[in-house]
Every structure is written in C-alpha cells, then in structure tokens.
C-alpha cells in the first residue's frame, strides 16, 4: 500500500482540552491509525457512494499539551509525506483558562496558485497564512472558523469542468455546475489538496458552516426561488449530494465526541461497525439529506462550544429559513429557540459565527429591508414582482431581508449585552463572510457590552472593481440615507438597534485573526503578497482593530 491510499486529509477537526478528531478519505476500505505520544487510536472506514472515510477519535490527552502525530492506513505510514517541507502535523489541546486566538474567513475558490490564478482570483490568503505558520511555529491559532463557501458548486474551475465533462454531457443541465455526490467529492479534493493548505488543515483545528455557493448562489432566497429550483430536472440530485457531502466533509468534524455519539447518522455508522462489512451510508445519507432539505427543523447544522471564557455559537443562516411570504424568517422556530438558549451572559466574549453578516452597512441593510417589503406587497402586486426580481438578481437575501428574524435576534443580543441573561460580557461579536469585502461595524450604545460585526471575506475570490465602488457607496452616509428613505416609504418598522461602520470596507483576499485579551478583543486582517514566485506568497497585514470593553 502506498501514499496514494490517502485521498484527502488528514484534517484536524474538533479539539478540546483532552481529545481531538482526525478525518481522512482513503482510496479503499481500510483501518486508519493515528499515532501520537507513543499511543495509537484507530477507526475503520465507512463508505458513501464508492468513497471511503474514517474519523479517528483521539482521547485521553493532557490539557495544554502538544503532540506530533502520524497517520497509517492498514499499518502503512501515509502521513506526513516523506518529502514534506512543512513542520510535523501536531495536536495542540486547549489549555484551561488560556485566552482564545482564532482565525476566520469565508469564500475561497480553488484555482491554481500560478500567475494566471493569481491574476484572476488573487493570492490565496489561506495558503499565505499556511506558509507563515510553517515559519512561525509559536503563535498558531487555537482553531480556524470557515464561514461558508469553502467550495463553489455553481462557479466551477477549469479542473472541475474537465472532470464533469469526462463523466456526462456538459451541454445538458446543470451544465458546468455540480450534479451530485461524486462531483462534490471531487470538488472537495480540489479544494483541499494543495500541499500547503493540506498541511494547514492537518495541524490547525477547524470549525465550518456552509453558505449559498456550497449548494448554489442565493440558496433559499425565497419561496419562489425554491419553487423554481424544484421545477428543474437536476435540483434534487444537487441538494441531496450537496447536503450529504457537507455532512461527511464538513459537519461531522464540527461535533464534539458527545454530540457525535448522539448524531442520528453517526449512531448508524457505529452500529454498522459491528458487522463484517464496511458500513455503506449511501442510502442513509441520501434519504437524510432529502429530509433535511424538505423538513429543516428535523436536523440542526448549527453548533456551539465554550472555550475558556468565550462562547462560540456557529449559526446556520441558510438551510433553516422560513420562506412563506406571510411568515419569513432567516431561522425557523426550532433554530431560533436553540439560538435563544445559547445566547447567555457569564462569558468575557460571546462570538456568533454566521456566514451572512448580521449588520450590513446601514444603506444596504435598509435597501434589503425595503426589497423584502416590496416583494411582500407593500407597494402592490406589480411592485411585488419587482421586489422578487431584485432580491434574486442582486443577492438581497441577508439578515436584513428577513426582518422578523433580524429583530428577534437583535433583541436577544441586546439583552445579553445589557446583562439581562447573566453577567454582561465585554463584547458580543458577529463573525461573518459572504459579501467579498471586510469591515467592522458597531451598534450605538451608551452602556453595557459592545455589540460588533466583524467580516472577513473573501479568502480567495475578489469582487470586480465596479461592484467595489457600489459597496463603498452603500457604506457611506449618502447610501444610508437613500436606503433609509426607501425603507420608510415601504413602512418598514424602525430597527431596534442602530449602528455604523467603524473600519472598512477593504477588498483584499484576507484571513482574519481574533484574539481575546481579558474583556477586550484584538483583530487583524492579513493578505497574501507575491514578491517573486507566484506559489510562494508572504503574509502582509491589511488592518488591525482593537476593541476595548
């Protein structure tokens, strides 16, 4: 057996004070073993549509310890590669009481790291971050939070289109977009195979949540959008393949061991391990994915965890939407109740990861609120059609375009910040991506915790120049005034909070890092810069923001 037995990974996923989860995709049915600190942990693979995966649960580790690890498949060493130029992959468990250092960002396309790729998509900030980590081994983050669009199912690269064309007629729907699970599996392989990024993912714990391009642009924008997709010949395979592969490649590793043990799919995997054959989850996952799309309240993609004195809540703002015109919310009642229970005081910081920014620039927020009112008939049936067209064609489908949910969450967050849900934290901060520009916004307040929005987007997928100008305009006072005027004319109720952009926007490919310092926050955004070779970028700081409690 050779190194090719390892198709993808290892990915270091959930890590706490005493345990770690390591995910791999293998070429064949096999036993995967992780060795660290003269101990071994093993798992056998499970199958999905001809692919083979294992999740090895490494437990009994010492808090605050660092162990280098290696991976074997059927007793043959496959990781680290013999010729790796990077430091050994390692498991660093959390140290009780230690301040949190966390990277975050969203929106990363997978194109070559050459002159052509850098010219069209910019330097990959994640890759630049990885190369910097390889040189500076003392100040690594505790984890990285990917806030959506890790893969693009609807905007495919040359390599992905070549794979699609080799297996079906690319002139037939869905054309150059992804069709089902097999194509998703190849897309993840393209996204996570670059040696530097692969090494980063093997040594930096990660948490993830999807956004629209993981499935399709404008996913769940409105009831009419869903009806249009359901009427196509290809949507069923797309959504089933997308959600099934998301569970395997992204969601499974988000869960702590106890949550995983209770997960309805993972329990079936564990039960099947008792038999003589490799468990095959193909039919189980397909049925699950179909149900999760049609009945989103039957499964939760959101997840949360406490790290020292910080609570991190990662919210699904895509799959769990209410879309009926008379009852629209970005979170359904079950998801809203879960978030309500998570939003508590008693921490130094409450971080809310949501792929879509909760606080857009005020001008864009009011414009989206106006578009929702328009689409639901505030100016009559003719304008309702205009509103529906606008929100689908101009991507007006953020929290602001779901005013019911926005107001409900704004009220919850304000209660946390005011100390009505336990001792007030120093900050309540939304961490988001999606919009392909980065900024920091803050809610106007005279006391209590500071309420902030920090956005890091894209990691690699810059906006065209013309849209940058429009984005910058919407963040200015004049843009805010126009949006506010339109919202008032459509009788949108006043927002329970007011805010302003305090830094930004900036448009570089970025990966951001957040550090807690007592009840204060320190954030920086960094980009990749090429001095000579296109595949050897250096990391350069774009902005630093310090938030005092």
C-alpha atoms as one frame of an Amber mdcrd trajectory, in Angstrom:
protein
   0.000   0.000   0.000   1.379   3.449  -0.928   0.798   7.079  -0.044  -1.926
   7.180  -2.697  -4.052   5.191  -0.253  -4.729   8.548   1.385  -7.025  10.505
  -0.925  -7.624  13.531   1.275  -6.649  14.724   4.707  -5.825  14.279   7.414
  -7.992  17.123   8.664  -7.676  18.042  12.329 -11.207  18.963  13.304 -12.758
  19.304  16.772 -10.126  19.676  19.502 -10.785  20.367  23.185  -8.687  20.022
  26.349  -8.316  16.227  26.193  -9.452  14.987  22.766  -9.124  15.535  19.028
 -10.953  14.321  15.921  -8.959  13.466  12.800 -10.799  12.954   9.492  -9.480
  11.253   6.356 -10.678   9.999   2.995  -8.986   6.801   1.817  -8.741   5.070
  -1.537 -10.159   1.761  -0.281 -11.855   0.125   2.666  -9.229   0.126   5.410
  -8.244   0.697   9.013  -6.848   4.132   9.806  -4.483   4.575  12.757  -3.245
   7.780  14.375  -0.045   7.607  16.416   0.895  10.361  18.895   2.863  10.390
  22.145   3.693   6.661  21.788  -0.019   5.782  21.725  -2.346   4.747  18.917
  -6.019   5.231  18.099  -7.783   3.540  15.186 -11.022   3.534  13.218 -12.279
   1.559  10.249 -13.710   3.323   7.242 -17.334   3.815   6.269 -18.459   4.124
   2.654 -20.559   6.671   0.773 -21.142   6.280  -2.971 -17.901   4.422  -3.516
 -15.784   6.730  -1.341 -14.246   5.703   1.975 -13.883   7.832   5.112 -12.711
   7.484   8.679 -12.945   9.697  11.728 -10.396   8.764  14.370 -11.242   9.921
  17.889  -8.036  10.651  19.790  -8.747  10.835  23.518  -7.018  10.821  26.880
  -4.690  13.690  26.002  -3.272  16.093  28.572  -4.733  19.622  28.615  -2.461
  22.240  27.086  -0.200  19.589  25.523   1.314  19.420  22.038   1.918  16.098
  20.295   3.182  15.459  16.809   1.112  12.794  15.078   1.316  10.410  12.137
  -1.349   8.527  10.171  -1.182   4.945   8.880  -3.573   3.086   6.608  -3.552
  -0.660   7.226  -0.202  -0.292   9.015   1.454   1.610   6.145   2.600   5.143
   7.080   0.903   7.689   4.791   1.250  10.948   6.737   3.341  13.030   6.984
   4.698  12.699   3.443   8.346  11.653   3.397   9.341  14.723   1.365   7.184
  17.267   3.230   8.785  20.732   3.503   6.472  21.611   6.393   6.786  21.012
  10.143   5.251  17.817  11.547   1.478  17.920  11.953   0.534  18.224  15.577
  -2.364  18.127  18.008  -2.382  21.040  20.438  -5.068  20.560  23.077  -6.698
  23.580  24.641  -5.152  24.927  27.807  -7.714  25.685  30.562  -8.144  29.421
  31.052  -5.908  30.391  28.121  -7.002  33.365  26.016  -8.507  32.421  22.643
  -6.724  33.032  19.356  -8.920  32.146  16.355  -8.640  32.674  12.601 -11.780
  33.158  10.491 -12.860  33.904   6.944 -15.030  32.773   4.047 -15.327  32.434
   0.279 -12.403  30.563  -1.229 -12.212  29.432  -4.846  -9.842  26.618  -5.814
  -7.784  27.616  -8.838  -4.056  27.081  -9.456  -1.518  29.095  -7.477   0.214
  30.412 -10.582   0.332  33.719 -12.419  -2.985  33.086 -14.171  -4.788  32.029
 -10.998  -3.381  34.939  -9.011  -4.302  37.369 -11.773  -7.967  36.299 -11.899
  -8.582  35.347  -8.256  -5.761  36.985  -6.322  -3.320  35.294  -3.973  -4.889
  32.648  -1.737  -4.818  34.206   1.744  -5.232  30.783   3.349  -2.145  29.493
   1.576  -0.127  32.562   2.561  -1.320  32.008   6.141  -0.197  28.370   5.980
   3.277  29.274   4.741   3.584  31.867   7.502   2.526  29.295  10.115   5.164
  26.890   8.829   7.837  29.502   9.568   6.427  30.789  12.869   5.511  27.732
  14.931   4.993  29.584  18.244   1.855  31.653  17.669  -0.584  29.394  15.892
  -4.328  29.968  16.369  -6.328  27.561  18.504  -8.674  26.980  15.557  -9.884
  28.393  12.260 -13.559  29.080  11.589 -14.598  28.781   7.946 -17.780  30.798
   7.449 -19.096  29.354   4.207 -18.300  28.907   0.535 -15.414  26.544   1.149
 -16.387  25.062  -2.203 -18.224  26.568  -5.152 -20.750  24.166  -6.632 -22.047
  26.685  -9.166 -18.893  28.520 -10.284 -16.535  25.736 -11.288 -12.837  25.858
 -12.167 -11.236  24.517 -15.333 -10.158  21.383 -13.459 -13.661  20.777 -12.126
 -15.261  21.326 -15.531 -12.820  18.857 -17.063 -13.884  16.246 -14.504 -17.576
  16.925 -15.168 -17.160  16.736 -18.946 -15.424  13.359 -18.639 -18.462  11.779
 -16.976 -21.552  13.449 -18.517 -22.743  15.808 -21.262 -21.785  19.256 -20.021
 -24.198  20.825 -22.526 -27.143  19.359 -20.598 -28.427  20.784 -17.291 -26.892
  21.528 -14.866 -24.065  22.129 -17.322 -20.832  23.252 -15.693 -22.404  23.207
 -12.232 -22.249  20.211  -9.928 -24.765  17.417 -10.280 -24.423  15.051  -7.324
 -22.264  13.415  -4.663 -19.490  12.126  -6.946 -18.829  15.605  -8.301 -18.921
  17.110  -4.809 -16.310  14.580  -3.668 -14.006  15.681  -6.483 -14.655  19.350
  -5.699 -13.546  18.863  -2.087 -10.437  17.040  -3.296  -9.557  20.009  -5.497
 -10.215  22.458  -2.657  -8.138  20.699  -0.011  -5.255  19.064  -1.898  -2.766
  21.911  -2.323   0.208  20.797  -0.173   0.443  23.978   1.930  -3.298  24.175
   2.594  -3.450  20.439   3.205  -0.749  20.784   5.831  -2.591  23.714   7.467
  -5.792  21.686   7.686  -3.861  18.769   9.191  -2.473  20.835  12.055  -4.937
  23.675  12.707  -8.304  22.594  14.221 -11.258  23.787  12.171 -14.955  24.538
  12.527 -17.176  25.076   9.487 -20.596  26.197   8.299 -21.999  26.366   4.776
 -23.205  29.309   2.737 -25.040  29.510  -0.571 -22.265  28.587  -3.026 -21.671
  25.327  -1.159 -25.044  24.485  -2.742 -25.991  27.249  -5.217 -25.994  31.040
  -5.387 -28.962  32.552  -3.491 -29.797  29.223  -1.836 -33.186  29.627  -0.095
 -33.653  33.273  -1.001 -37.430  32.968  -1.169 -40.330  30.570  -1.638 -40.384
  31.399  -5.338 -36.660  30.580  -5.612 -37.294  27.126  -4.123 -40.214  26.538
  -6.470 -38.083  27.422  -9.480 -35.298  25.085  -8.372 -37.714  22.226  -7.625
 -39.080  22.507 -11.169 -35.688  21.737 -12.732 -34.545  18.261 -13.701 -31.314
  18.444 -11.689 -32.027  20.196  -8.392 -32.917  17.078  -6.410 -29.533  15.466
  -7.128 -27.756  18.744  -6.342 -29.321  19.373  -2.949 -29.088  15.727  -1.888
 -25.465  15.449  -2.993 -24.616  18.823  -1.509 -26.055  18.190   1.954 -24.891
  14.570   2.125 -21.327  15.536   1.195 -21.449  18.516   3.572 -22.281  16.158
   6.444 -19.305  13.955   5.551 -16.676  16.544   4.636 -17.571  19.460   6.896
 -20.256  18.876   9.517 -19.125  15.604  11.080 -15.898  17.177  12.304 -17.729
  20.123  13.892 -19.188  17.905  16.593 -17.644  17.152  19.953 -17.483  13.440
  20.885 -20.707  13.509  22.929 -22.645  15.338  20.186 -21.311  12.948  17.592
 -22.386   9.980  19.706 -25.947  11.363  19.663 -25.970  12.244  15.954 -28.607
  10.250  14.076 -26.275   9.375  11.187 -23.162   8.669  13.233 -25.078   6.291
  15.515 -25.954   4.227  12.438 -22.285   4.171  11.449 -21.295   2.949  14.898
 -23.979   0.275  14.914 -22.889  -0.985  11.489 -19.257  -1.300  12.589 -20.245
  -4.442  14.479 -20.823  -6.291  11.196 -18.277  -7.950   8.898 -18.567  -5.418
   6.066 -17.715  -1.751   5.729 -20.806   0.329   6.609 -22.305   1.900   3.485
 -24.129   5.126   4.262 -25.116   5.977   0.688 -28.855   5.350   1.002 -28.989
   6.555   4.603 -27.292   9.862   3.800 -29.316  10.446   0.636 -32.596   9.955
   2.499 -31.348  12.106   5.363 -30.253  14.928   3.042 -33.592  14.914   1.214
 -35.447  15.119   4.525 -33.134  17.806   5.951 -33.870  19.994   2.925 -37.623
  19.460   2.950 -38.015  19.498   6.751 -35.132  21.622   8.070 -36.420  21.534
  11.637 -35.574  17.796  11.797 -31.798  18.377  11.867 -29.535  21.098  13.222
 -26.410  22.191  11.352 -25.628  24.932  13.880 -23.189  24.158  16.666 -21.692
  25.857  19.714 -18.884  25.438  22.203 -17.269  27.205  25.139 -13.534  27.873
  25.017 -12.212  29.226  28.321 -14.208  32.423  28.932 -15.581  32.696  25.371
 -18.755  31.175  23.948 -18.643  30.489  20.190 -22.028  29.982  18.502 -21.998
  28.992  14.811 -25.397  29.573  13.199 -26.910  28.049  10.066 -28.427  31.027
   8.256 -29.188  29.129   5.033 -30.960  25.796   5.473 -33.292  26.640   8.368
 -35.218  29.516   6.821 -38.940  30.219   6.860 -39.812  31.353   3.341 -43.583
  31.759   3.190 -44.311  35.420   2.333 -46.510  35.935   5.378 -44.010  34.311
   7.777 -40.428  34.916   6.625 -37.503  34.456   8.985 -33.879  33.532   8.438
 -34.266  31.000  11.287 -37.230  28.701  11.796 -38.774  28.412  15.294 -36.643
  25.416  16.277 -33.403  27.101  15.226 -34.421  30.382  16.838 -35.211  28.615
  20.114 -31.806  26.906  20.030 -30.039  30.230  19.448 -32.111  31.816  22.212
 -30.824  29.158  24.610 -27.208  29.675  23.535 -27.251  33.472  23.883 -26.341
  33.774  27.543 -24.096  36.006  29.627 -21.432  34.943  32.066 -18.613  34.978
  29.485 -15.969  37.539  28.651 -16.990  37.291  24.999 -19.899  35.884  23.017
 -18.978  35.186  19.385 -21.716  34.459  16.850 -20.472  32.933  13.616 -22.962
  33.359  10.794 -21.969  33.192   7.130 -24.184  36.173   6.305 -23.335  39.456
   8.073 -25.927  40.340  10.676 -25.026  44.014  10.310 -24.512  45.154   6.743
 -23.669  48.758   6.003 -26.762  50.749   7.089 -27.555  51.760   3.497 -27.531
  48.193   2.214 -29.456  46.966   5.271 -32.288  49.429   4.654 -32.282  48.647
   0.928 -32.672  44.911   1.623 -35.424  45.576   4.167 -37.184  47.687   1.552
 -36.837  44.929  -1.050 -38.462  42.408   1.309 -41.364  44.772   1.994 -41.706
  45.394  -1.733 -41.774  41.657  -2.533 -44.460  41.028   0.064 -46.793  43.669
  -1.410 -46.046  46.921   0.434 -46.432  48.840  -2.857 -48.890  46.489  -4.570
 -48.705  43.410  -6.766 -46.789  44.988  -9.646 -44.024  46.200  -7.346 -44.047
  42.837  -5.555 -42.767  41.236  -8.766 -40.073  43.895  -8.971 -39.070  43.189
  -5.375 -38.808  39.442  -6.006 -36.701  40.036  -9.113 -34.450  42.438  -7.237
 -33.732  40.147  -4.312 -32.897  37.215  -6.582 -30.797  39.131  -9.106 -28.940
  41.442  -6.707 -28.427  38.958  -3.839 -30.708  40.822  -1.427 -31.122  37.892
   0.958 -29.131  38.636   4.098 -30.493  39.027   7.638 -31.794  42.469   6.660
 -34.098  40.878   4.071 -35.654  38.735   6.824 -36.774  41.485   9.158 -38.744
  39.258  11.514 -35.685  37.160  12.344 -33.380  40.177  12.400 -35.477  41.969
  15.011 -35.804  38.847  17.157 -32.053  38.190  17.216 -31.225  41.873  17.732
 -33.442  41.833  20.811 -31.759  38.698  22.186 -28.277  40.072  21.622 -29.138
  43.372  23.261 -30.426  41.507  26.318 -27.115  39.645  26.569 -25.163  42.893
  26.222 -27.341  44.584  28.875 -26.779  41.817  31.423 -30.367  40.541  31.306
 -29.228  36.977  30.552 -26.488  36.685  33.123 -23.442  38.893  33.741 -22.801
  41.044  30.671 -19.776  40.070  28.563 -17.172  42.540  27.360 -18.292  42.092
  23.743 -20.948  40.370  21.676 -19.440  39.971  18.213 -20.881  38.623  14.987
 -18.249  36.973  12.760 -19.278  36.706   9.112 -18.231  36.467   5.482 -20.156
  36.200   2.177 -20.022  39.822   0.957 -16.484  39.759  -0.510 -15.319  42.733
   1.487 -14.165  43.122   5.077 -15.204  45.668   7.698 -16.081  46.234  11.335
 -19.384  47.755  12.439 -20.606  48.672  15.912 -24.030  49.238  17.460 -24.591
  52.632  19.069 -24.848  52.078  22.833 -24.472  54.167  25.980 -23.618  51.272
  28.301 -23.275  47.535  28.648 -21.276  45.263  26.366 -20.131  46.428  22.961
 -22.043  44.810  20.077 -19.922  44.366  16.958 -19.886  42.910  13.492 -16.537
  41.719  12.077 -16.470  40.484   8.477 -13.643  38.679   6.680 -14.377  37.880
   3.045 -13.048  36.661   0.685 -10.188  34.274   1.392  -9.783  33.999  -2.379
 -12.466  35.393  -4.685 -12.241  39.204  -5.038 -15.066  41.471  -6.174 -14.966
  43.113  -9.617 -13.938  46.761  -9.472 -17.384  48.161 -10.356 -19.063  46.266
  -7.514 -16.386  47.515  -5.126 -17.446  51.083  -5.920 -21.103  50.202  -5.279
 -20.212  48.528  -1.985 -18.175  51.510  -0.871 -21.030  53.870  -1.812 -23.578
  51.897   0.207 -21.373  52.186   3.301 -21.319  55.992   3.121 -23.850  58.356
   4.665 -25.496  59.172   1.331 -26.056  55.479   0.599 -27.516  55.026   4.062
 -29.849  57.961   3.539 -31.253  56.584   0.285 -31.796  53.132   1.772 -33.437
  54.569   4.875 -35.772  56.723   2.753 -36.926  53.734   0.694 -37.481  51.588
   3.809 -39.622  54.310   5.413 -41.665  54.681   2.238 -42.378  50.940   2.349
 -43.358  51.264   6.032 -40.575  49.006   7.296 -40.676  49.287  11.117 -37.669
  51.077  12.654 -34.819  48.792  13.651 -34.428  48.149  17.397 -30.703  48.946
  17.032 -28.611  51.468  15.124 -25.001  51.017  14.042 -22.243  52.385  11.883
 -19.204  51.021  10.079 -16.155  51.904  12.187 -13.481  50.396   9.890 -13.521
  49.483   6.236 -14.575  48.271   3.854 -11.410  46.786   2.345 -11.403  44.329
  -0.518  -8.230  42.257  -0.279  -8.235  38.472  -0.157  -7.970  38.069   3.616
  -7.841  35.697   6.518  -8.575  37.372   9.858  -7.316  36.524  13.334  -9.177
  37.321  16.551  -7.568  37.319  19.983  -9.290  37.771  23.327  -7.396  39.894
  25.823  -9.412  39.805  29.014 -12.660  41.531  28.120 -11.080  43.254  25.103
 -10.696  41.994  21.532  -7.855  42.394  19.094  -8.422  41.619  15.416  -6.217
  41.718  12.337  -6.765  41.035   8.650  -3.921  39.650   6.546  -3.472  39.046
   2.832  -1.025  37.188   0.624   1.514  39.180  -1.376   3.725  37.847  -4.165
   7.253  39.256  -4.395   8.807  36.717  -6.743   7.397  33.211  -7.224   3.599
  33.081  -7.529   3.428  29.922  -5.410   5.399  31.417  -2.506   3.427  34.394
  -1.157   4.197  36.177   2.072   1.619  37.303   4.601   1.050  41.054   4.898
  -1.146  42.860   7.406  -4.057  44.837   5.943  -5.780  46.184   9.054  -5.761
  45.937  12.839  -8.718  46.783  15.074  -8.562  46.909  18.878 -11.827  46.754
  20.822 -11.761  47.879  24.456 -14.530  46.667  26.735
